[in-house]
Amino acid sequence: MIKPFFSIITVTKNCQDTIIQTLNSVRNQTFKDYEHIVVDSFSEDETYKLIKKFNSNKIIKKQIADESCFEGLNNAYKLVSGKFIILLHSGDLLYSPQTLEKVKKNISAQTDLIICNCIFFNNSNKVKRIWEISNHNLNLDNCYNIPHTASIMNANLVNEIGYYNLNFKIASDTEYILRIFKKRKINYILSNDYLCFMKLGGLSTSSKFVLKKIKEDLNIYLEYFGKIKFIFMYFK
């Protein structure tokens, strides 16, 4: 069996208003060597019905119960057969129909991470933040500056690092990035291209969960940097 180059992962729950635009942004890609793994956590609205009806021979459609977005991602990782993994949450959009084609040109088999830029937008489709990576010397002390869902991961690296820590419900992506850079020297590429438009309102960007996120972040920084350094690193 020939492995697809990209495995694009979308985990969903009750996303009937946003899922189709996300699926379309993948189906419209000019580069076709990918699989799109869509895992729904038994939505109570029309989300999974829309997914089932969506016409694409690239989609792997599953329903698997989970207790959090990160458990959903862990479930999806078990289905991956591609060489490089892209995360695209429901409501998020790949930047253009040529996105995969442009990103593919910069990747070699030895690449661990491809770190791209991304754009945040709100419910009115207004751009609220442009996240561009300016630091060209990433390490454990500054890797928190990279956008998690605009970072494309080698599937071999994911197999080496393991799954998301489900003790963290909101900031597990922060812990995951720190774990990657603590593990060993990472062969990464900083791309000038934009990977995606990211919709505000998810767990990590919602004002409802800001205090819970701060608490989780502090626990993570304490674990990775120790008692003396962790507050400094957090405010940095």
C-alpha positions in Angstrom: 0.0 0.0 0.0 1.4 3.4 -1.0 1.3 5.9 1.8 -0.3 9.3 1.1 2.1 12.2 1.5 -0.2 14.2 3.9 -2.6 13.0 6.5 -5.0 15.9 7.3 -6.8 15.5 10.6 -10.1 17.1 11.5 -11.9 16.3 14.8 -15.4 17.4 15.3 -18.3 17.7 17.7 -21.5 19.7 17.0 -19.9 21.7 14.2 -22.7 21.7 11.7 -22.3 25.4 10.8 -18.5 25.2 10.0 -17.7 21.6 8.9 -18.5 21.9 5.2 -16.3 24.9 4.6 -13.4 23.1 6.2 -14.0 19.9 4.1 -14.2 22.1 1.0 -10.9 23.8 1.7 -9.3 20.4 1.7 -11.2 18.9 -1.3 -10.2 22.0 -3.4 -6.5 21.4 -3.0 -4.5 21.2 -6.3 -2.1 18.7 -4.6 -4.1 15.4 -4.3 -1.7 13.1 -2.5 -3.4 13.2 0.9 -5.9 11.5 3.1 -8.4 13.5 5.2 -9.2 11.8 8.5 -12.4 13.2 10.0 -13.3 11.9 13.4 -16.6 13.0 14.9 -17.3 12.5 18.7 -21.0 11.5 18.2 -22.3 15.0 17.5 -25.8 15.7 18.6 -26.5 18.0 15.7 -26.2 17.4 11.9 -22.4 17.4 11.8 -21.8 13.7 11.1 -24.7 13.5 8.6 -23.1 16.3 6.6 -19.7 14.5 6.8 -21.3 11.3 5.6 -22.9 13.0 2.6 -19.8 14.9 1.6 -18.5 13.7 -1.7 -14.8 13.0 -1.6 -12.8 9.7 -2.0 -10.0 11.2 0.2 -12.0 11.2 3.4 -11.8 8.6 6.1 -15.0 9.1 8.1 -15.2 7.8 11.7 -17.3 8.3 14.8 -15.3 7.7 18.0 -16.3 9.0 21.5 -13.9 11.2 23.3 -13.8 13.5 26.4 -11.8 16.3 24.8 -10.4 17.6 21.6 -7.0 16.2 22.4 -8.4 12.7 23.0 -10.1 13.1 19.6 -6.7 13.9 18.1 -5.1 10.9 19.8 -7.9 8.7 18.3 -7.2 10.2 14.9 -3.5 9.7 15.1 -4.1 6.0 15.4 -5.7 6.1 11.9 -2.8 8.0 10.2 -1.1 6.3 7.2 0.5 9.4 5.7 4.1 10.7 6.0 3.3 14.2 7.3 0.4 15.2 9.6 -1.6 18.5 9.3 -4.2 19.5 11.9 -7.2 21.4 10.6 -10.0 22.0 13.1 -13.6 22.4 12.1 -14.1 26.0 11.0 -10.5 26.4 10.0 -9.5 26.7 6.3 -6.4 25.9 4.4 -5.0 29.2 3.2 -5.5 28.6 -0.6 -6.1 25.8 -3.0 -2.3 25.7 -3.6 -1.4 25.4 0.1 -0.4 21.7 0.1 1.4 22.1 -3.2 3.5 25.0 -1.9 4.3 23.3 1.4 5.3 20.0 -0.3 8.1 21.7 -2.2 10.0 22.4 1.0 9.8 19.0 2.7 12.3 16.2 2.7 12.1 12.8 4.4 14.4 14.0 7.2 12.2 17.0 8.1 10.6 16.7 11.5 8.5 19.9 11.5 7.4 22.4 9.0 6.3 25.6 10.8 4.0 27.9 8.8 2.3 31.2 9.4 -1.5 31.4 10.1 -4.3 34.0 10.3 -7.0 34.2 13.0 -10.5 35.3 12.0 -13.7 35.9 13.9 -17.4 35.0 13.3 -17.7 38.0 11.0 -14.8 36.8 8.9 -12.7 39.7 10.1 -9.0 39.1 10.5 -8.0 39.6 14.1 -4.4 38.3 14.2 -1.7 37.4 11.8 0.8 35.0 13.4 4.1 35.0 11.6 7.2 33.2 12.9 10.2 35.5 13.2 12.5 33.5 15.5 14.8 31.4 13.4 16.6 29.6 16.3 14.0 27.5 18.0 14.7 25.6 21.2 13.0 24.5 24.4 13.1 28.1 25.8 11.2 29.7 22.9 9.3 27.0 21.0 6.1 28.1 22.6 6.1 30.9 20.0 5.1 28.5 17.2 1.4 28.0 16.3 0.5 24.4 17.0 -2.1 23.9 14.3 0.2 25.6 11.7 3.0 23.1 12.4 3.1 20.1 10.1 4.6 17.1 11.8 6.5 14.1 10.4 4.5 11.0 11.3 7.7 9.3 12.5 8.1 12.2 15.0 4.6 11.7 16.3 5.2 8.0 16.7 8.4 8.8 18.7 6.8 11.5 20.9 3.6 9.7 21.5 0.1 11.1 22.1 -1.3 14.2 23.8 -1.3 14.3 27.6 -5.0 14.1 28.5 -4.4 15.6 32.0 -4.5 18.9 30.2 -7.8 19.8 28.6 -6.9 23.1 27.0 -3.1 23.5 26.9 -2.1 20.0 26.0 -0.8 21.4 22.7 1.7 23.6 24.6 3.0 20.5 26.5 3.2 18.6 23.3 5.4 21.2 21.6 7.7 21.5 24.6 7.9 17.7 24.7 9.0 17.6 21.1 11.8 20.2 21.6 12.9 18.5 24.9 13.2 15.1 23.3 16.1 15.8 20.9 17.4 18.2 18.3 14.5 18.8 15.9 15.1 19.2 12.1 12.6 22.0 11.4 11.8 24.3 8.5 10.3 27.8 9.0 8.1 28.4 6.0 7.1 31.9 4.8 3.9 30.4 3.5 0.6 30.6 5.4 -1.0 27.2 6.2 -4.4 28.1 7.3 -7.1 30.5 8.5 -8.0 29.7 12.1 -11.4 30.5 13.5 -11.4 32.1 17.0 -13.6 30.6 19.7 -11.8 27.3 20.2 -10.7 26.2 23.6 -7.3 28.0 23.6 -8.7 31.2 22.2 -12.0 31.5 24.1 -12.3 34.0 26.9 -14.5 31.5 28.8 -11.5 29.2 29.5 -8.7 31.8 29.9 -8.3 31.1 33.7 -8.2 27.4 33.2 -5.7 27.7 30.4 -3.5 29.9 32.5 -3.6 27.3 35.3 -2.7 24.5 32.9 0.1 26.6 31.3 1.6 27.3 34.7 1.6 23.6 35.6 3.2 22.8 32.3 5.9 25.4 32.7 6.6 24.3 36.2 7.1 20.7 35.0 9.5 21.7 32.2 11.4 24.6 33.7 11.4 24.1 37.4 10.3 26.3 40.3 12.7 29.2 39.7 12.4 29.6 36.0 8.8 28.7 35.2 7.1 32.1 36.1 9.7 34.0 34.1 9.2 31.7 31.1 5.5 32.0 31.3 5.5 35.8 31.3 8.2 35.9 28.6 
